Amino acid sequence: MRSANFLKENNARHLWHPMANAGEMLAHPPKIITASKGVEITDVDGHTVLDAVGGLWNVNLGYSCEPVKKAIRDQLDDLPYYSTFRGTSNAPVIELSFELADFFKPDGLTRSFFTSGGSDSVETALRLARQYHKLKGQPERTKYFALKKGYHGTHFGGASVNGNANFRRAYEPLLPGVFHLPAPFPYRNPFSTTDGVVIAQSIANLFEDEIAFQGADTIAAFIIEPVLGAGGVIVPDESFMPLMRSICDKYGILMIADEVITAFGRTGAWSGSRLWGVQPDMACTAKAITNAYYPFGAVMINEKLTEVFETSKSPLASIGHGYTYSGHPVGAAAALATLAETKRLNVADNAAARGLELMAGLEALKAQHELVGDVRGKGLMCAVELVSDRTKQSAAAKDVVQKVQDVAYAHGVMVRTSGANIILSPPLVITAADVKKIVAALDAGLSGAIG
Ligand SMILES: Cc1ncc(COP(=O)(O)O)c(C=O)c1O
Protein backbone atom coordinates (compact mmCIF):
# COMPACT_ATOMS: atom_id res chain seq x y z
CA MET A 1 0.00 0.00 0.00
CA ARG A 2 1.25 3.55 -0.82
CA SER A 3 1.93 5.95 2.07
CA ALA A 4 -0.84 7.66 4.04
CA ASN A 5 0.29 10.98 2.56
CA PHE A 6 -0.05 9.67 -0.99
CA LEU A 7 -3.55 8.34 -0.25
CA LYS A 8 -4.64 11.63 1.32
CA GLU A 9 -3.16 13.74 -1.48
CA ASN A 10 -4.93 11.71 -4.15
CA ASN A 11 -8.16 11.08 -2.26
CA ALA A 12 -11.14 11.63 -4.60
CA ARG A 13 -8.86 13.36 -7.14
CA HIS A 14 -8.95 10.69 -9.81
CA LEU A 15 -12.19 8.91 -9.09
CA TRP A 16 -15.82 9.90 -8.89
CA HIS A 17 -17.59 8.45 -5.90
CA PRO A 18 -21.02 6.82 -6.26
CA MET A 19 -23.94 8.65 -4.64
CA ALA A 20 -21.81 11.75 -4.03
CA ASN A 21 -21.15 15.17 -5.51
CA ALA A 22 -17.71 15.09 -7.16
CA GLY A 23 -16.92 18.71 -6.19
CA GLU A 24 -17.98 18.13 -2.61
CA MET A 25 -15.76 15.04 -2.43
CA LEU A 26 -12.79 17.16 -3.51
CA ALA A 27 -13.60 19.81 -0.91
CA HIS A 28 -14.34 17.28 1.84
CA PRO A 29 -12.51 14.07 0.94
CA PRO A 30 -14.06 10.84 2.23
CA LYS A 31 -12.63 8.74 5.07
CA ILE A 32 -10.03 6.28 3.86
CA ILE A 33 -10.63 2.85 5.37
CA THR A 34 -7.50 0.73 5.31
CA ALA A 35 -8.13 -2.31 7.51
CA SER A 36 -10.78 -4.34 9.28
CA LYS A 37 -11.15 -7.07 11.85
CA GLY A 38 -14.23 -8.72 13.32
CA VAL A 39 -16.92 -6.03 13.29
CA GLU A 40 -14.44 -3.14 13.31
CA ILE A 41 -12.80 -1.01 10.65
CA THR A 42 -9.66 1.13 10.84
CA ASP A 43 -9.04 4.36 8.96
CA VAL A 44 -5.82 5.70 7.47
CA ASP A 45 -5.11 7.67 10.66
CA GLY A 46 -5.33 4.54 12.77
CA HIS A 47 -8.78 5.12 14.32
CA THR A 48 -10.58 1.84 14.87
CA VAL A 49 -14.37 1.95 15.14
CA LEU A 50 -17.26 -0.48 15.28
CA ASP A 51 -18.87 -0.59 11.83
CA ALA A 52 -22.57 -0.05 12.49
CA VAL A 53 -23.08 0.23 8.73
CA GLY A 54 -21.89 -3.32 8.07
CA GLY A 55 -20.07 -2.23 4.89
CA LEU A 56 -23.26 -1.31 3.03
CA TRP A 57 -25.83 -3.61 4.67
CA ASN A 58 -23.79 -6.53 3.39
CA VAL A 59 -20.93 -7.60 5.70
CA ASN A 60 -23.32 -9.74 7.73
CA LEU A 61 -20.66 -12.06 9.13
CA GLY A 62 -18.06 -9.39 9.85
CA TYR A 63 -14.67 -8.78 8.28
CA SER A 64 -12.79 -11.84 9.52
CA CYS A 65 -14.85 -14.66 8.07
CA GLU A 66 -12.04 -17.08 7.29
CA PRO A 67 -14.12 -19.81 5.58
CA VAL A 68 -15.28 -17.32 2.94
CA LYS A 69 -11.77 -15.95 2.42
CA LYS A 70 -10.40 -19.47 2.08
CA ALA A 71 -13.12 -20.49 -0.37
CA ILE A 72 -12.21 -17.50 -2.55
CA ARG A 73 -8.48 -18.27 -2.39
CA ASP A 74 -9.01 -21.96 -3.17
CA GLN A 75 -11.36 -21.26 -6.05
CA LEU A 76 -8.89 -18.80 -7.56
CA ASP A 77 -6.40 -21.66 -7.67
CA ASP A 78 -8.84 -24.24 -9.09
CA LEU A 79 -10.80 -22.22 -11.66
CA PRO A 80 -10.67 -18.41 -11.43
CA TYR A 81 -13.23 -17.92 -14.21
CA TYR A 82 -15.36 -19.62 -16.77
CA SER A 83 -18.58 -18.45 -18.38
CA THR A 84 -21.99 -20.01 -17.69
CA PHE A 85 -23.45 -18.83 -20.98
CA ARG A 86 -25.18 -21.60 -22.93
CA GLY A 87 -22.91 -24.64 -23.19
CA THR A 88 -20.69 -24.43 -20.11
CA SER A 89 -21.05 -24.45 -16.35
CA ASN A 90 -18.84 -24.86 -13.29
CA ALA A 91 -18.84 -26.91 -10.11
CA PRO A 92 -19.42 -24.22 -7.44
CA VAL A 93 -22.34 -22.64 -9.31
CA ILE A 94 -24.09 -25.99 -9.66
CA GLU A 95 -23.61 -26.70 -5.96
CA LEU A 96 -24.73 -23.19 -5.03
CA SER A 97 -27.96 -23.44 -7.05
CA PHE A 98 -28.67 -26.73 -5.22
CA GLU A 99 -28.08 -25.11 -1.80
CA LEU A 100 -30.08 -21.97 -2.61
CA ALA A 101 -33.04 -24.06 -3.78
CA ASP A 102 -33.01 -25.67 -0.34
CA PHE A 103 -32.51 -22.39 1.55
CA PHE A 104 -35.36 -20.61 -0.27
CA LYS A 105 -37.71 -23.62 -0.42
CA PRO A 106 -39.99 -22.17 2.30
CA ASP A 107 -40.32 -19.07 0.07
CA GLY A 108 -41.36 -21.29 -2.85
CA LEU A 109 -38.23 -20.29 -4.80
CA THR A 110 -36.40 -23.13 -6.46
CA ARG A 111 -34.35 -21.77 -9.39
CA SER A 112 -31.48 -19.27 -9.44
CA PHE A 113 -30.36 -16.81 -12.08
CA PHE A 114 -26.97 -15.41 -11.12
CA THR A 115 -25.88 -11.80 -11.41
CA SER A 116 -23.06 -9.49 -10.33
CA GLY A 117 -25.02 -7.48 -7.74
CA GLY A 118 -28.31 -6.00 -6.61
CA SER A 119 -29.02 -3.70 -9.56
CA ASP A 120 -28.34 -6.59 -11.92
CA SER A 121 -30.74 -8.78 -9.94
CA VAL A 122 -33.51 -6.17 -10.14
CA GLU A 123 -32.95 -5.70 -13.88
CA THR A 124 -33.10 -9.46 -14.38
CA ALA A 125 -36.37 -9.84 -12.45
CA LEU A 126 -38.05 -6.95 -14.30
CA ARG A 127 -37.07 -8.45 -17.63
CA LEU A 128 -38.07 -12.01 -16.77
CA ALA A 129 -41.47 -10.71 -15.63
CA ARG A 130 -42.21 -9.27 -19.08
CA GLN A 131 -40.88 -12.37 -20.79
CA TYR A 132 -43.07 -14.60 -18.59
CA HIS A 133 -46.22 -12.80 -19.69
CA LYS A 134 -45.17 -12.91 -23.34
CA LEU A 135 -44.71 -16.66 -23.04
CA LYS A 136 -48.14 -16.89 -21.41
CA GLY A 137 -49.69 -15.13 -24.40
CA GLN A 138 -50.19 -11.76 -22.68
CA PRO A 139 -47.62 -9.53 -24.44
CA GLU A 140 -49.39 -6.35 -23.33
CA ARG A 141 -48.45 -6.96 -19.70
CA THR A 142 -45.45 -4.64 -19.66
CA LYS A 143 -46.12 -2.12 -16.86
CA TYR A 144 -44.62 -2.11 -13.38
CA PHE A 145 -45.91 -0.95 -10.02
CA ALA A 146 -43.60 0.04 -7.18
CA LEU A 147 -43.57 1.97 -3.91
CA LYS A 148 -42.50 5.53 -3.31
CA LYS A 149 -39.36 5.55 -1.13
CA GLY A 150 -38.45 2.11 -2.52
CA TYR A 151 -34.85 1.62 -3.61
CA HIS A 152 -34.09 -0.83 -6.38
CA GLY A 153 -30.60 0.05 -7.56
CA THR A 154 -29.49 2.25 -10.39
CA HIS A 155 -29.86 0.48 -13.73
CA PHE A 156 -32.46 2.14 -15.94
CA GLY A 157 -35.09 -0.46 -15.02
CA GLY A 158 -34.26 -0.21 -11.32
CA ALA A 159 -34.13 3.58 -11.39
CA SER A 160 -37.53 3.59 -13.11
CA VAL A 161 -39.17 1.61 -10.31
CA ASN A 162 -37.13 3.52 -7.72
CA GLY A 163 -39.26 5.65 -5.47
CA ASN A 164 -36.83 8.39 -4.49
CA ALA A 165 -36.47 11.50 -6.67
CA ASN A 166 -32.74 11.79 -5.85
CA PHE A 167 -32.00 8.73 -7.93
CA ARG A 168 -34.32 9.65 -10.80
CA ARG A 169 -34.38 13.33 -11.76
CA ALA A 170 -30.90 13.63 -13.27
CA TYR A 171 -31.46 10.56 -15.42
CA GLU A 172 -34.98 11.11 -16.73
CA PRO A 173 -36.71 10.16 -18.92
CA LEU A 174 -36.90 6.71 -17.37
CA LEU A 175 -38.97 3.70 -18.46
CA PRO A 176 -42.53 4.55 -19.41
CA GLY A 177 -45.35 2.53 -17.84
CA VAL A 178 -44.11 2.60 -14.23
CA PHE A 179 -46.52 3.65 -11.46
CA HIS A 180 -45.75 4.40 -7.83
CA LEU A 181 -47.96 3.85 -4.79
CA PRO A 182 -47.37 5.60 -1.43
CA ALA A 183 -44.93 3.97 0.98
CA PRO A 184 -46.37 2.09 3.99
CA PHE A 185 -44.84 4.70 6.28
CA PRO A 186 -46.61 5.50 9.57
CA TYR A 187 -44.43 8.58 10.27
CA ARG A 188 -45.06 10.32 6.94
CA ASN A 189 -47.94 9.42 4.63
CA PRO A 190 -50.76 11.07 2.69
CA PHE A 191 -53.50 9.29 4.69
CA SER A 192 -53.41 11.48 7.84
CA THR A 193 -52.96 8.51 10.14
CA THR A 194 -50.21 6.67 11.96
CA ASP A 195 -52.17 3.40 12.01
CA GLY A 196 -50.19 0.86 10.00
CA VAL A 197 -53.25 -1.31 9.33
CA VAL A 198 -55.20 1.62 7.89
CA ILE A 199 -52.19 2.69 5.82
CA ALA A 200 -51.76 -0.84 4.44
CA GLN A 201 -55.42 -1.05 3.46
CA SER A 202 -55.37 2.44 1.93
CA ILE A 203 -52.41 1.58 -0.29
CA ALA A 204 -54.06 -1.71 -1.26
CA ASN A 205 -57.21 0.24 -2.23
CA LEU A 206 -55.17 2.64 -4.35
CA PHE A 207 -53.46 -0.32 -6.01
CA GLU A 208 -56.78 -1.92 -6.97
CA ASP A 209 -58.13 1.41 -8.14
CA GLU A 210 -55.11 1.98 -10.38
CA ILE A 211 -55.24 -1.59 -11.69
CA ALA A 212 -58.86 -1.01 -12.73
CA PHE A 213 -57.81 2.23 -14.44
CA GLN A 214 -54.73 0.83 -16.23
CA GLY A 215 -56.22 -2.58 -17.02
CA ALA A 216 -54.84 -5.60 -15.20
CA ASP A 217 -53.84 -7.12 -18.53
CA THR A 218 -51.28 -4.33 -19.07
CA ILE A 219 -49.40 -4.90 -15.79
CA ALA A 220 -46.40 -7.23 -15.56
CA ALA A 221 -45.23 -6.95 -11.97
CA PHE A 222 -45.24 -5.20 -8.63
CA ILE A 223 -41.82 -4.81 -6.98
CA ILE A 224 -41.49 -4.38 -3.21
CA GLU A 225 -38.80 -4.40 -0.54
CA PRO A 226 -40.28 -6.40 2.38
CA VAL A 227 -38.77 -3.75 4.66
CA LEU A 228 -37.82 -0.60 2.75
CA GLY A 229 -34.12 0.03 3.35
CA ALA A 230 -32.38 2.93 1.66
CA GLY A 231 -35.62 4.96 1.71
CA GLY A 232 -35.20 5.25 5.48
CA VAL A 233 -35.91 1.79 6.95
CA ILE A 234 -39.68 1.75 6.61
CA VAL A 235 -41.27 -1.22 8.33
CA PRO A 236 -44.75 -1.88 6.96
CA ASP A 237 -47.57 -3.29 9.03
CA GLU A 238 -47.55 -7.10 8.94
CA SER A 239 -50.78 -7.04 6.90
CA PHE A 240 -49.22 -5.04 4.05
CA MET A 241 -47.21 -7.54 2.02
CA PRO A 242 -49.88 -10.30 2.32
CA LEU A 243 -52.53 -7.80 1.14
CA MET A 244 -50.44 -6.79 -1.86
CA ARG A 245 -49.75 -10.47 -2.60
CA SER A 246 -53.45 -11.25 -2.67
CA ILE A 247 -54.11 -8.36 -5.06
CA CYS A 248 -51.28 -9.49 -7.35
CA ASP A 249 -52.77 -12.99 -7.36
CA LYS A 250 -56.26 -11.70 -8.09
CA TYR A 251 -55.08 -9.82 -11.19
CA GLY A 252 -52.32 -12.11 -12.48
CA ILE A 253 -49.56 -9.62 -11.58
CA LEU A 254 -46.17 -11.03 -10.59
CA MET A 255 -44.78 -10.03 -7.20
CA ILE A 256 -41.03 -9.34 -7.19
CA ALA A 257 -39.56 -9.16 -3.66
CA ASP A 258 -36.43 -7.03 -3.69
CA GLU A 259 -34.52 -8.84 -0.96
CA VAL A 260 -31.10 -7.39 -1.75
CA ILE A 261 -30.88 -6.24 1.89
CA THR A 262 -33.42 -8.48 3.62
CA ALA A 263 -32.36 -11.95 2.40
CA PHE A 264 -30.09 -14.03 4.63
CA GLY A 265 -31.27 -12.92 8.05
CA ARG A 266 -31.08 -9.15 8.40
CA THR A 267 -34.69 -8.66 9.56
CA GLY A 268 -34.45 -11.55 12.03
CA ALA A 269 -36.07 -13.93 9.53
CA TRP A 270 -34.18 -15.78 6.80
CA SER A 271 -35.91 -13.69 4.16
CA GLY A 272 -38.10 -10.61 4.29
CA SER A 273 -40.88 -12.44 2.46
CA ARG A 274 -40.80 -15.18 5.10
CA LEU A 275 -40.96 -12.52 7.80
CA TRP A 276 -44.40 -11.52 6.47
CA GLY A 277 -45.52 -15.03 5.47
CA VAL A 278 -45.57 -14.29 1.75
CA GLN A 279 -44.23 -16.28 -1.20
CA PRO A 280 -43.07 -13.94 -3.98
CA ASP A 281 -42.80 -14.97 -7.63
CA MET A 282 -39.19 -13.80 -7.76
CA ALA A 283 -36.75 -12.56 -5.12
CA CYS A 284 -33.74 -10.37 -5.92
CA THR A 285 -30.71 -11.09 -3.75
CA ALA A 286 -27.09 -9.86 -3.66
CA LYS A 287 -25.01 -8.10 -0.97
CA ALA A 288 -24.75 -10.56 1.96
CA ILE A 289 -24.90 -13.56 -0.37
CA THR A 290 -21.06 -13.48 -0.37
CA ASN A 291 -20.73 -11.51 2.88
CA ALA A 292 -19.70 -8.66 0.54
CA TYR A 293 -16.34 -10.28 -0.20
CA TYR A 294 -17.23 -10.78 -3.88
CA PRO A 295 -19.69 -8.87 -6.13
CA PHE A 296 -22.45 -11.40 -6.73
CA GLY A 297 -26.22 -11.82 -6.74
CA ALA A 298 -29.01 -14.26 -7.50
CA VAL A 299 -32.59 -13.88 -8.61
CA MET A 300 -34.60 -16.67 -7.04
CA ILE A 301 -37.55 -17.90 -9.10
CA ASN A 302 -40.74 -19.77 -8.19
CA GLU A 303 -42.62 -22.62 -9.84
CA LYS A 304 -45.11 -20.40 -11.64
CA LEU A 305 -42.23 -19.16 -13.79
CA THR A 306 -40.18 -22.34 -13.99
CA GLU A 307 -43.12 -24.27 -15.39
CA VAL A 308 -43.55 -21.73 -18.21
CA PHE A 309 -39.87 -21.13 -19.00
CA GLU A 310 -38.89 -24.79 -18.86
CA THR A 311 -41.72 -26.14 -21.03
CA SER A 312 -42.40 -23.35 -23.53
CA LYS A 313 -41.64 -24.13 -27.18
CA SER A 314 -41.82 -20.45 -28.13
CA PRO A 315 -38.73 -18.91 -29.75
CA LEU A 316 -39.10 -16.19 -27.10
CA ALA A 317 -38.51 -18.69 -24.30
CA SER A 318 -34.73 -18.50 -24.51
CA ILE A 319 -33.35 -16.11 -21.88
CA GLY A 320 -31.74 -13.33 -23.92
CA HIS A 321 -30.28 -11.79 -20.80
CA GLY A 322 -27.23 -12.42 -18.64
CA TYR A 323 -23.89 -11.08 -17.56
CA THR A 324 -20.31 -12.11 -18.33
CA TYR A 325 -19.96 -12.74 -14.60
CA SER A 326 -23.30 -14.54 -14.10
CA GLY A 327 -22.40 -17.61 -12.06
CA HIS A 328 -18.76 -16.57 -11.61
CA PRO A 329 -17.06 -19.56 -9.98
CA VAL A 330 -15.21 -17.44 -7.38
CA GLY A 331 -18.42 -15.63 -6.44
CA ALA A 332 -20.27 -18.94 -6.28
CA ALA A 333 -17.58 -20.45 -4.04
CA ALA A 334 -17.76 -17.36 -1.79
CA ALA A 335 -21.56 -17.65 -1.66
CA LEU A 336 -21.43 -21.35 -0.79
CA ALA A 337 -19.08 -20.70 2.13
CA THR A 338 -21.13 -17.67 3.23
CA LEU A 339 -24.37 -19.64 3.19
CA ALA A 340 -22.83 -22.41 5.30
CA GLU A 341 -21.51 -19.88 7.86
CA THR A 342 -24.76 -17.91 7.82
CA LYS A 343 -26.67 -21.06 8.76
CA ARG A 344 -24.06 -22.39 11.21
CA LEU A 345 -24.00 -19.12 13.15
CA ASN A 346 -27.79 -18.78 12.94
CA VAL A 347 -27.39 -15.06 12.34
CA ALA A 348 -31.13 -14.53 11.83
CA ASP A 349 -31.76 -15.32 15.50
CA ASN A 350 -28.94 -13.02 16.61
CA ALA A 351 -30.28 -10.25 14.34
CA ALA A 352 -33.71 -10.62 15.96
CA ALA A 353 -32.34 -10.55 19.53
CA ARG A 354 -29.81 -7.75 19.02
CA GLY A 355 -32.38 -5.86 16.95
CA LEU A 356 -34.77 -5.76 19.91
CA GLU A 357 -31.98 -4.43 22.14
CA LEU A 358 -30.99 -1.85 19.56
CA MET A 359 -34.58 -0.64 19.11
CA ALA A 360 -35.00 -0.36 22.89
CA GLY A 361 -31.82 1.76 22.99
CA LEU A 362 -33.04 3.96 20.14
CA GLU A 363 -36.44 4.45 21.80
CA ALA A 364 -34.60 5.60 24.94
CA LEU A 365 -32.60 8.08 22.82
CA LYS A 366 -35.84 9.40 21.33
CA ALA A 367 -37.18 9.99 24.84
CA GLN A 368 -34.03 11.99 25.70
CA HIS A 369 -33.30 13.96 22.53
CA GLU A 370 -35.69 16.45 20.90
CA LEU A 371 -33.61 16.07 17.75
CA VAL A 372 -35.00 12.57 17.23
CA GLY A 373 -38.35 12.63 15.42
CA ASP A 374 -38.79 8.93 14.84
CA VAL A 375 -36.99 5.63 15.37
CA ARG A 376 -37.87 2.47 13.50
CA GLY A 377 -36.44 -0.87 12.58
CA LYS A 378 -36.76 -4.61 12.21
CA GLY A 379 -33.95 -6.95 13.20
CA LEU A 380 -30.67 -5.24 12.45
CA MET A 381 -31.92 -2.65 10.00
CA CYS A 382 -32.83 0.49 11.91
CA ALA A 383 -33.15 4.24 11.35
CA VAL A 384 -33.17 7.34 13.50
CA GLU A 385 -34.89 10.26 11.77
CA LEU A 386 -33.61 13.66 12.89
CA VAL A 387 -35.91 16.68 12.91
CA SER A 388 -35.50 20.37 13.67
CA ASP A 389 -39.09 20.52 14.95
CA ARG A 390 -40.96 17.48 16.22
CA THR A 391 -44.44 18.88 15.63
CA LYS A 392 -43.72 20.00 12.09
CA GLN A 393 -41.56 16.91 11.43
CA SER A 394 -39.17 19.19 9.54
CA ALA A 395 -35.87 17.61 8.55
CA ALA A 396 -32.80 18.45 10.66
CA ALA A 397 -30.18 20.61 8.93
CA LYS A 398 -27.44 18.84 6.96
CA ASP A 399 -24.65 20.07 9.26
CA VAL A 400 -26.53 18.79 12.33
CA VAL A 401 -26.87 15.32 10.79
CA GLN A 402 -23.19 15.41 9.84
CA LYS A 403 -22.23 16.39 13.40
CA VAL A 404 -24.11 13.40 14.84
CA GLN A 405 -22.14 11.14 12.52
CA ASP A 406 -18.80 12.81 13.30
CA VAL A 407 -19.26 12.71 17.08
CA ALA A 408 -20.46 9.09 16.96
CA TYR A 409 -17.31 8.27 14.97
CA ALA A 410 -15.14 10.02 17.55
CA HIS A 411 -16.89 7.82 20.13
CA GLY A 412 -15.90 4.68 18.27
CA VAL A 413 -18.85 3.92 15.98
CA MET A 414 -19.34 4.40 12.23
CA VAL A 415 -22.96 5.21 11.31
CA ARG A 416 -24.38 6.16 7.93
CA THR A 417 -26.45 9.21 7.08
CA SER A 418 -29.03 9.43 4.34
CA GLY A 419 -30.80 12.78 4.20
CA ALA A 420 -31.96 13.40 7.77
CA ASN A 421 -31.81 9.70 8.65
CA ILE A 422 -29.10 7.89 10.57
CA ILE A 423 -29.12 4.39 9.17
CA LEU A 424 -27.88 1.41 11.18
CA SER A 425 -27.16 -1.95 9.55
CA PRO A 426 -24.36 -3.57 11.56
CA PRO A 427 -23.01 -7.06 10.96
CA LEU A 428 -25.48 -9.70 12.16
CA VAL A 429 -22.81 -11.18 14.45
CA ILE A 430 -22.63 -8.19 16.82
CA THR A 431 -22.92 -8.79 20.56
CA ALA A 432 -25.10 -7.14 23.22
CA ALA A 433 -22.01 -5.12 24.24
CA ASP A 434 -21.66 -3.88 20.65
CA VAL A 435 -25.29 -2.73 20.71
CA LYS A 436 -24.62 -0.76 23.89
CA LYS A 437 -21.60 0.84 22.24
CA ILE A 438 -23.66 1.90 19.20
CA VAL A 439 -26.38 3.44 21.39
CA ALA A 440 -23.82 5.23 23.60
CA ALA A 441 -22.00 6.68 20.58
CA LEU A 442 -25.28 7.89 19.10
CA ASP A 443 -26.22 9.40 22.46
CA ALA A 444 -22.96 11.34 22.39
CA GLY A 445 -23.58 12.30 18.74
CA LEU A 446 -27.08 13.61 19.45
CA SER A 447 -25.84 15.61 22.46
CA GLY A 448 -22.84 16.91 20.51
CA ALA A 449 -24.90 17.98 17.51
CA ILE A 450 -26.88 20.60 19.39
CA GLY A 451 -24.09 21.63 21.76
C1 LIG B 1 -33.25 -3.15 -1.96
C2 LIG B 1 -32.10 -2.90 -2.89
N1 LIG B 1 -32.18 -3.27 -4.17
C3 LIG B 1 -31.17 -3.09 -5.04
C4 LIG B 1 -29.98 -2.54 -4.64
C5 LIG B 1 -28.87 -2.34 -5.62
O1 LIG B 1 -27.81 -3.18 -5.32
P1 LIG B 1 -26.34 -2.89 -5.88
O2 LIG B 1 -25.89 -1.61 -5.26
O3 LIG B 1 -25.56 -4.10 -5.47
O4 LIG B 1 -26.45 -2.79 -7.37
C6 LIG B 1 -29.84 -2.14 -3.30
C7 LIG B 1 -28.59 -1.53 -2.82
O5 LIG B 1 -28.50 -1.01 -1.72
C8 LIG B 1 -30.92 -2.32 -2.41
O6 LIG B 1 -30.84 -1.92 -1.13
The ligand as an SDF file (V2000), in Angstrom:
LIG
                    3D

 16 16  0  0  0  0  0  0  0  0999 V2000
  -33.2450   -3.1510   -1.9650 C   0  0  0  0  0  0  0  0  0  0  0  0
  -32.0950   -2.9040   -2.8920 C   0  0  0  0  0  0  0  0  0  0  0  0
  -32.1790   -3.2690   -4.1700 N   0  0  0  0  0  0  0  0  0  0  0  0
  -31.1740   -3.0910   -5.0370 C   0  0  0  0  0  0  0  0  0  0  0  0
  -29.9830   -2.5350   -4.6370 C   0  0  0  0  0  0  0  0  0  0  0  0
  -28.8740   -2.3350   -5.6160 C   0  0  0  0  0  0  0  0  0  0  0  0
  -27.8140   -3.1790   -5.3170 O   0  0  0  0  0  0  0  0  0  0  0  0
  -26.3430   -2.8870   -5.8820 P   0  0  0  0  0  0  0  0  0  0  0  0
  -25.8920   -1.6120   -5.2560 O   0  0  0  0  0  0  0  0  0  0  0  0
  -25.5570   -4.0990   -5.4670 O   0  0  0  0  0  0  0  0  0  0  0  0
  -26.4530   -2.7860   -7.3680 O   0  0  0  0  0  0  0  0  0  0  0  0
  -29.8360   -2.1430   -3.2970 C   0  0  0  0  0  0  0  0  0  0  0  0
  -28.5870   -1.5270   -2.8200 C   0  0  0  0  0  0  0  0  0  0  0  0
  -28.5000   -1.0110   -1.7200 O   0  0  0  0  0  0  0  0  0  0  0  0
  -30.9190   -2.3160   -2.4050 C   0  0  0  0  0  0  0  0  0  0  0  0
  -30.8350   -1.9220   -1.1270 O   0  0  0  0  0  0  0  0  0  0  0  0
  1  2  1  0
  2  3  1  0
  2 15  2  0
  3  4  2  0
  4  5  1  0
  5  6  1  0
  5 12  2  0
  6  7  1  0
  7  8  1  0
  8  9  2  0
  8 10  1  0
  8 11  1  0
 12 13  1  0
 12 15  1  0
 13 14  2  0
 15 16  1  0
M  END
$$$$
